[in-house]
């Protein structure tokens, strides 16, 4: 209980200190705001005094001159006569000064040199002969234009051109023999299951070869098949050999990919430079889907099934 009481007292002391600090901060903020308001009010009053203060009056006192006694009006007749004589002398002197000033003004004026007026420069048209213009155009560096993107040729056109090249070389694609062996064919584990069933006395069934097409993004399976039927052999991917039993069951036993399919006669023609890479690939695909190639593929699979090797 003593520790709990001590903790509560410490907590109360801390809360009291925080409250005192908060009050002090609030008081200092109020004092600062009051001081700034007072300074702003004094500054505005000083500005109003400067704006609305009346202008200073000029002193109307005339400076005392030495002849101030003389300007006083005379009181006697002799004084009046003297004043009149002084005025007449002053007028004569003023007339003489005005005449001399008029003579000076009639003197010939000095001729000033004529002022030079600068006219703004005007743009002049420059005519260049045609031959010189042609030379200048030739000297200017020409920016190379972007090469137009060539559209790829349809596979059917490339295949027709490749067949004409083979005909010119005296080669027939039908007579070219493919290289089919067990190394180029991938056998599935189901082949050994078929072997076991045949050894147990069951009938093997028929070997069916299917052509498998590539998965083309943006095209459905039916559209890919239509492309193949129209002569586009670039969609061919591989062949699959399946065993179809009398019960209707199918076993995938072997696969032959187009990338592992070789035709030595076509390879020789390609390496000699008579065919482009695209032409070579399409000719190889044409030989790949040939009926005789499918029969040779089925024979290799049959020999593998019937062989005694495990």
BELJOSUL-V682251 format. One record per residue. SS is DSSP state (2 for helix, 1 for strand, 0 for the rest). PSI is psi as a letter, one per 20 degrees, with the letter a starting at -180 (NA if undefined). Layout:
SS:PSI / SS:PSI
This chain:
0:h / 2:h / 2:h / 2:g / 2:g / 2:g / 2:h / 2:h / 2:g / 2:g / 2:h / 2:g / 2:g / 2:g / 2:h / 2:g / 2:g / 2:h / 2:g / 2:g / 2:g / 2:g / 2:g / 2:g / 2:g / 2:g / 2:g / 2:h / 2:g / 2:g / 2:g / 2:g / 2:g / 2:h / 2:g / 2:h / 2:g / 2:g / 2:h / 2:h / 2:h / 2:h / 2:g / 2:h / 2:h / 2:h / 2:g / 2:h / 2:g / 2:h / 2:g / 2:j / 0:p / 0:q / 0:q / 0:p / 0:p / 0:q / 0:p / 0:j / 0:p / 0:q / 0:q / 0:p / 0:r / 2:h / 2:k / 2:h / 0:h / 0:h / 0:i / 0:q / 0:p / 0:q / 0:i / 0:r / 2:g / 2:h / 2:g / 2:g / 2:g / 2:h / 2:g / 2:g / 2:g / 2:h / 2:h / 2:g / 2:h / 2:h / 2:g / 2:g / 2:h / 2:h / 2:g / 2:h / 2:h / 2:h / 2:g / 2:h / 2:h / 2:h / 2:g / 2:h / 2:h / 2:i / 0:q / 0:p / 0:q / 0:p / 0:p / 0:q / 0:q / 0:p / 0:p / 0:p / 0:p / 0:o / 0:q / 0:q / 0:p / 0:q / 0:p / 0:p / 0:p / 0:p / 0:p / 0:p / 0:q / 2:h / 2:g / 2:h / 2:g / 2:g / 2:g / 2:h / 2:h / 2:h / 2:h / 0:p / 0:p / 0:p / 0:p / 0:p / 0:q / 0:p / 0:p / 0:p / 0:p / 0:p / 0:p / 0:q / 0:q / 0:q / 2:h / 2:g / 2:g / 2:g / 2:g / 2:g / 2:h / 2:h / 2:h / 2:h / 2:g / 2:h / 2:h / 2:h / 0:i / 0:k / 0:q / 0:p / 0:h / 0:h / 0:i / 0:p / 0:p / 1:r / 1:n / 0:p / 0:r / 0:i / 0:h / 0:i / 0:p / 1:o / 1:q / 0:r / 0:i / 2:i / 2:h / 2:h / 2:h / 2:h / 2:g / 2:h / 2:h / 2:g / 2:h / 0:j / 0:j / 0:q / 0:q / 0:h / 0:a / 1:q / 1:p / 1:p / 1:p / 1:q / 1:p / 1:p / 1:r / 0:q / 0:o / 0:p / 0:p / 0:i / 0:q / 0:r / 2:h / 2:h / 2:h / 2:h / 2:h / 2:h / 2:g / 2:g / 2:h / 0:i / 0:j / 0:n / 2:i / 2:i / 2:i / 1:p / 1:g / 1:r / 1:q / 1:p / 1:p / 1:q / 1:p / 1:o / 0:r / 0:h / 0:i / 0:j / 0:q / 1:p / 1:p / 1:o / 1:h / 1:q / 1:p / 1:o / 1:q / 2:h / 2:h / 2:j / 0:p / 1:q / 1:o / 2:h / 2:g / 2:h / 2:g / 2:g / 2:h / 2:g / 2:h / 0:i / 0:j / 0:i / 0:q / 0:r / 2:g / 2:g / 2:g / 2:g / 2:g / 2:h / 2:h / 2:h / 2:h / 2:g / 2:h / 2:g / 0:j / 0:q / 2:h / 2:h / 2:g / 2:h / 2:g / 2:h / 2:g / 2:h / 2:g / 2:g / 2:g / 2:g / 2:h / 2:g / 2:g / 2:i / 0:q / 0:i / 0:q / 0:NA
